[in-house]
């Protein structure tokens, strides 16, 4: 059994953090699904910008669209909606076999609406209608306005991947919004059995920022914590997940057939080359979670991964590490707020480059 396949037997889904027409047409995505057990795909403006820059399969469609469609955003959507539909179709058997718990493809609302809840709701509904696949997740940022939109979309029955989460507090706020949205949906007499949402907690970017603070502090205690904040944060977030979705807050919704909002580990390619390439993979394997991997990290897992269910190990140590960071003056909530704002800005920059390229 490949290490990638072994991970899935431990209750974690592996999704690919990449999507392009080359992956679809060259058979790479189909091979990942068949051989590695990949059961989902995530995308974002940066990924699609890279796809348009490197894949040879867009040129003809792009030329045709430039002649017929003057709006760059509509040209972009025409290209990527077709890719998302094709990926959804490849993953449809996985979605059906899992009873709707897996097999999803994510497509992001334009980042410029990150602070506009009503427009996010409208855009999410429009994109969901354009793709028209049951196994689509619309990506909405975890900003306060994004959470308001997420709650409304859950009530309306639109399935969502809440992205750009960088702290335990932000993650818990997402869980709470999901509960409220599902409760409102049940009060309206609607079925929650096909409702689905995931919460994407970003990891490597957290360590990158926290490490700069620890290096600046420079004490032996501070330096020993470098490369540990993100995994500690993820372990505590998972404990919150268990408390929320396997406890009283979700009990009544579970009886009505609702699914928990799984945690998704995002930004799992290491940015510091001194760190192990599976730093955000091996310690975070556990039931009812998703890890979305860039191609390089997926290959590393396949090549030399040693999967084991380690996510619930070291929870006490993780709490101690976060307490130590706080004592050293590193406020993880502030770290999360800064990184979320930076994430929105970076995705908007990538989105504008994408429109210029198209």
Secondary structure, DSSP 8 states (H G I E B T S, - for coil): --HHHHHHHTTEEEEES---HHHHHTSHHHHIIIII-EEEE---HHHHHHHHHH-GGGHHHHHHHHHH---HHHHHHHHHHHHHHHHHHHHHHHHHHTTTSS-EEEEE--GGGTT-HHHHHHHHHHHHHHH--TTEEEEEE-SHHHHHHHHHHHHHT--EEEEEE-SHHHHHHHHHHHHHHHHHHHHTT---TT--EEEEEE-HHHHHHHHHHHHHH--HHHHTTTTTHHHHHHHHHHHHHHHHHTSHHHHHHHHTT----EEEEE--S-SSTTS-TTTTTGGG--TTEEEEE-HHHHHHHHHH------TTTTHHHHHHHHHHHHHTT--HHHHHHHHHHHHHHHHHHHHHHHHHH-
